[in-house]
């Protein structure tokens, strides 16, 4: 089957819009591959990677957001080195995007308060864990208090989870985009600032 040539194939000025369209869709659509990027942070032992859920994508500000437990080791990594890297891949569109930026921790501020109000109870439950993420356990454990295991948590009882809730907001400085095509791959690097963007073709 012949792969249809999209408009951005030979027009680098259309690539950034495609990237942000996928990022925005990732926030809204659980089935969009861009919803679950790999995030890489800098630990004292080198790169440290994990998958997160994309919770916000703001083209006008060049910002990406995800939520995390304030007790997570991600927080300490960011405090020591706030450089952050994202890796996205959409299998159907055959598009890979790498993003670099700087991360800011939000905790108990207007941003987290507003996000917490919109967070479903099933997600709030994750922040009820008694011990910090990564705590060594003698037995298999979700970390969630026994009275909530396998049960719905009443909304009023989930409020205690806000104590552990935080948002990582990443200011993106550049994207590297790769499109896989049978007739020839395409790759571009895009530098982004509050004033605008500049795209360059790169050999795949």
Buried (B, 14 or more C-beta within 10 A) or exposed (E): EEEEEBEBBEEBEBBBEBBBEBBBBBBEEEEBBBBBBBBBBBBEEEEBEEEBBBBBBBBEEBBBBBBBBBBBBBBEBBEEBBBBBBBBBBEEBBBBBBBBBBBBBBEEEEBBEEBBEEBEEEBBBBBBBEEBBEEEEEEEEBBBBEEBEEEEBEEEBBEEBBEBBBBBBBBBBBBBBBBBBEEEEBBBBBEBEEEEBEBEEEEE
